[in-house]
Amino acid sequence: MFRSTADAEIRQALATYSPGSTRGAQHAGYTRVCLQLFGLSGHGKSSLINSCLCVVKNDVFSNTARSANSNVTITMARKEYKLANCVYIIDNRGLNTLAEEEVLELSAQLNNLRMASSENEEATGKDSDVEWEPGVEKILSHLDELINKNCTDFLVPVLVYNLKSTIIQKNKQQFEKMIDTAYGATGLHPIIVLTKHEPYYSIGKVVYQFTDLGCLHIIPLENYTPQNPRRNPETDEKILNFLKVCLQEADRLIQRKHNPDLRKVMMRKIAARIVSEEEKMKVQLESLKKELQTTKEKVKDEMLKKMFKFFCYFLLTCFIIASNYLAYKTKQA
């Protein structure tokens, strides 16, 4: 395996890291830094986790996070993987439509109002699928448990984006809302990881678009995959530097203003707001269902009326034809 001095130093820093330690704020009350990955389906979130795991451990590649073989998704649950004693990386179901309910679910996750299963729980089949639909009100039944468990986790938002995609150009407003959601939840603009970085793909335009949305850290790198598992020093260095940036950003904010006690208050307020938003969405959904049902009934009534008129015209036409035929036969006789 590769053992450059710089890489070894970053690995050692990861092994001894505690939240806030790079800024002398290790007593701020946080116990873990969690890199929360999010992004569209098939853009390389699970592959990034596999890459980080093998590079941090300086071991051969393993498809631990079960990345797919193509631009499709197989991750359906929120799962965490341990990189170091105090550093975790969290996989997630990919976004599909960037619809309002997906952004709302993202807000719940980035505010740590969703449980994440561990690797051990995944092995025993205890991980739960993420569903992009209203349902966060279930959180309220065990809110205290969630807050006490998760308020000492500091989340760093990481948006994984496939450079071959053009969706940011077509859906800039939705991306802006998603990035604002991440910033509002964590105090950090997402760190952007650009995957599928091949020589014939220009990254300049994509970098500009993310920069325009407020993102300062944009990192192009090629993930290791089951089809390309062979590690190389250049990719190792990029992955370790990506992790270094994540921890530096976390510590910058931990030092500035974050502490777990304030986080508890914020989590309660945010949970209440999310539930309120979901209630509005439910009301809107019920209203749309009623409108749809009313429209269906109207269409059905109109169709029945038209069919009745057509049937009447048909009978009348048949009667006229029969009458004329009988009159003709009578005249012939």
N, C-alpha and C positions, 0 to 999 in steps of 0.2 A: 504494500500500500504506500501512498504518497506521504512523505514526512518533511515538507518544507518547514523552515523555521517559523515563518509568518503564520502558516496554517496551524502549526503545533501551538503557537501562542494563543490563537483564537480558540482552539479546542480546550486549552487549559483554562482560558477565561470563562468559557461556557461551563466547564465542570465546577468552577469555584464561584460562579456568579450567584448573587442574591439580588432581588429587586431593589433598585436604587443604588447599588454598590458602585457603579461607575461615576456617580455624582455625589458620593458620600451621604446618600439618603437611605441607607439600607435598614434604618430603624423606622421607616415610615409606616410599617404595619402590613405591607404586602408580602405574601409568601410565594407567589408564582407569577411569572409572566407567560401569558398564553397568546400565541400567534393565531388569530382567528382568520382562516382563509375563507374567502367567498368569491363568487364570480359565476359566469355562465357555465352550463353543463358542457363537459368535454374540453375545457380550456386548460386542464393540467394541474388541478389542485392536488389530487392524490399522487400524481407523479412528482410534484414538488416535495411532498412529505417523504416519499420513498427516497428521493435524492438527498434531502436533509438528513435523514436517518443514517444512510450509509456513509455520508461524508463526515458527520459528527462522530460516528463510531469508528471511522476510518476502516470500514469493512467492505466486503463485496456487496454488490447491489442485491436487494431482495424486494419483491413486490409486496411489501407488508400492508400497504394501504389499498391493495387491490386496484391499481390503476387499470383503465380499459385499454384495449388495443387500438382504438381509433377515437374519433371525435364524438364519442358517446359517453354517457355517464353510467356508472354502476354504484356510486355512493348514494345511499338513500338516508343515512343517519348522520348525526353530529357525533364525531368520534375524536378523542384526543390521543396523542402519541407523545411519549416522553423523550425529549432530546437531551435534557440534563436534569439535575436535581430540582432546579427551580424554573426550568424552561420547558414548555409544552407547545405543541403545534396541533391545531384542531381542524379536522377535515369537515366537510359539510356537503349536503345535497346541493347540486348546482341550480342556479336560477334558470328559468326557462323563458319567461315573457317580460320580466322586469315590471310586472303588474303591481298594483298597490298592495295586494295582500302579501306578495313576496318581500317587498320593501319593509312592510310592517313586521313580518317574521324576522327579517334581518335585524331590525331595530331591537327586537326582543333578545336575539342571540348576542348582539354586540353589547347589550346591557346586562349580559349574564343572567337573563331570566329564562334560560333554557338549560336543562341538564345535558352534559356531554358524557357519552359512555367511554370507558377506557378500553385499552387493548384487551385486557383480561375479560371485561364484560362482553366485548365483541366475540371473543372465543367461546363464551358460554351462551351466546345468542341472546343476551339481555339488552342489546342496544335497540333503541326505538327509532323508527323512521321519522324524518321531518316531513310534515305535511304543510304545503303552502295554502292554508286556509285558516279563517278565524278560529281561534281555539286557545288563545293566550289567557283567557279568563280562568282556565284551569290552574294557572300559576297561583292565583290568589289563595287557593286552598292550602298550598304549602309554601307561601311566600316567605315566611320567617325562616324556614329551613333553607330555601334557596339563597336568601340574603346572607345568612350566617355562613353558609358554605362557600359562596362565590364572591363575597365582597372583598376578600383578600387576594383575589385574582386580578391582575392588571391585564386587560386585553389590548393587543395591538392589531388593528385591522390590516389585512393583506389582501389586496384584490389581484387575482390571477387572470391575465388576459391573453388570449391567443392572437398573435400578430396577423395571422391569416384571416381573422374575422374583420368584418367592416361594420359591425353592429354599433360601435360607438359613434360612427359618422351618421348613422341613420336614427339613433336614439340618444342623442346627446342630453336631452332634458331628463330622460330616465336615469342616465348615468350620473348627472348632476345631483339628482335627488338621492340616489344611492350613496354617493360620496358625502353629501351633506348629512345623511343619516348616520354614516360611520363617524364623521367628525363630531356630531352632536352627542353620540353615545360614548365616545372614548376620549374626545379632546384632541385626536390626531387625524390628520388626513391619511387615507390609506396609503400604505407602501405598495407600489405597483410592481408586479412581476410580469414581464412580457415573455411569454413562451413561444415556441416555434420560431425562434430567431435564426432564420436562414439567410445566407448572403443576398439572395435575390428579393428579400422583403425589406422595403425601406421602413425604418422605424421613426424617422423624423416627424412625420405627420401625426402619428399616434402619440409620441412623446409630447408634442405641442398641445394636442387635445387634452391630455391628462394634466399637463402643467397649467393649462388655461382653467381647469377645474379646481386648481389649488393644490395638486399633488406635487410634492417636492422630491420625493425619492422614487425614481423610476429605474428599475433594474432589469435589463434584458438578460436572459440566461436560458440555456438548453437543459431541460431535465434529463436525468437518466431514466430509461424506460426498459421494459422487458425486451424490446427490440434493439435497444442501444444501451446495454448495461455496463459497458466498459468505461471505467472512470478515467479522467484525465486531469492534470494539474490545473489547467485553466478553468474548467467548470467547477472543480473543488473550491478554488479560490473565490469564484463569484458567489457560490452558495454560502461559504463561511462569511464573506463580507455582507451578504444579505442578512444573515442572522445577527451579525454585529450591529448593523444599522437598526434592526428591529429593537435590540436591547438598548441601544443608545437613545432611541426615540422614547421608549418606555421610561427610562430613567430621567430623561429631560422633563417629562411631564410629572413623574412622581416627585421630583425635587421641587417643581414649581407650585403645584396646588392640590395634588390628589392625596387623599388619605382615606382609609377604609370606613371611618366613622361617618364622614360626609357622604361617602359612597352609599352607605346604607340608606340614608335619607333620600338620596337621588334615585336609587333603585326603586324605592316605594313610589315616589312621584311618577317615575317613568312607567312603572307597571300600571298605575292608575290611568295614565294618559293612553297607554296602548290599549287597555281594556275599553276605555271610552271610545277610541278610534274604531275598535272592532265592533262595538255596539252600533256606531253610526253605519259601518259597513253592512252589518246585519240588517239594519232598518232599510238601507238602500237596496239590499239584495231582496228582502221581502217585498218591497215596493215594486221592484223590477219583476219579480215572480208574479205578483198580482196583475201588473200591467200586461205581462205576457199571457196570463190566463184569460184576462179580459179580451185581449186581442184575438186569442185563439177562439174564444166563444163567439166573438163578432164575425170572424172569418168563417167559422162553422155555420153560423146563422145565415150569413150571406151566401155561402155555398149551397145550403139547403134551399134557400129561396130561389136561387138560380136554377138548381136542379128541378124544383117543383114547377117553375115557369117553363123550363125546357120540356118537362114531361107533359105539361098541359098543352103546349104548342104542338108537341109530337102527336098527342091524342087527337087534337083538333085537326091537324093535317091528315092523319089517318082517316078520320071521320069524313072529311071533305072528299078525299080521294075515293073512299068507299061509296059515298053518295053519288059522286059523278059517275063512277063505274056502274052502279046499279041503274042510274038514269039512262046511261048509254045502252045497257043491255035491254032495258025495258023498251027503249025506242027501237032497237034492232028487231025485237020480237013483234 
